[in-house]
Amino acid sequence: MTFDYTAMGFYTFDCLGRPVTHLPSGAGTIYIDEMTLAVSGTAGAGAIVAAKYGLSVQAVGAVGGDDMGDWVLMKLESFGIDTQTMQRIPNMSTSSSIITTRPDGARPAFHKKGATNAFFVSDQEFDRVLDTRILHVGGVGLMDRMDGGRTTDVMKTAKARGCITTLDVFASTPAALPVVEALLPYTDYFLPSEEEAGALSGRTDFDDMANFLLDKGAGCVVLTLGAAGALYRHRDGTRFHLPAFDIEVVCTCGCGDSFNAGFATGLHQGLDPEGCVRLAQATSAQTAMGLGSQAVVRSLAETEAFARTTPTRD
């Protein structure tokens, strides 16, 4: 296979600033301490982290025919990511967000869906897209054309060809369940946040959420629980919970997306389940320590050292 990791789905141009406690009234101005740009999104942030970790990475998604699209492609390529299957939608703008990060790390956002709406994988692109060991699909619920059944076609074919499949969603609501439910039988690892899993399942207990999603066909569910750590539930009965690292949070933007890439890197390395989750958590924790989707993540060796030396929460 040509690629270790293919990240298919939601790519976005982000402008982030902190700390933001309120919006100015009228035409007023508020001065902040930090501002940065980042490629983000449920596929974009993970693609860059995986590339930093040394995986050969393919980006599959769409940007608009604008300057922001040029920047996103330039940034991906600067990390050695293959962008041949990134689509340019000339009559649309690039999916973009303005992130107003609060002092506690929460990040209210203004988002324009843009070119993600029009992204579509044609029959002719299947061989290229699925020339990969791991297929990650991120952003279900935002890809209007793909969410109509095409993502299911891609994942079903990926499983038939022997790819490992991972799946994440974006700000899911109960209305998104039919789209996600169609994908779960072809999903080896489903990696939602507790909020997303709760919205999809209608449950409040973490194990009940996982049971609901396993019953829908997922091979394994890994719930990210923020400061409470992560819960791993496999259909073979394996269950464990790992606490979060004890860090000072700067911005939580991209934490779940980076978690996905760290987990996939563990799979690529042949780590056991706890090793995969611990690497994912260390990746996510470093992301939370800076502004932007991958600001503090530098290399696999540095993340492994972080995991060895950083204490976890009680």
Buried (B, 14 or more C-beta within 10 A) or exposed (E): EEBBBBBBBBBBBBBBBBBBEEEEEEEEEEEEEBEBBBBBBBBBBBBBBBBBBBBBBBBBBBBBBBEBBBBBBEBBEEBEBBBEBBBBBEEBBBBBBEBBBBEEBEBEBEBBBBBBBBBBBEEEBBEBBBBBBBBBBBBBBBBEBBBEEBBBBBBBBBBEBEBBBBBBBBBBEEEBBEBBBBBBBBBBBBBBBBEBBBBBBEBEEBBBBBBBBBEBBBBBBBBBBBEBBBBBBBEEEEEEBBBBBEBEBBBBBBBBBBBBBBBBBBBBBEBEBEBBBBBBBBBBBBBBBBBBBBBBBEEBEBBBEBBEEBEBEE
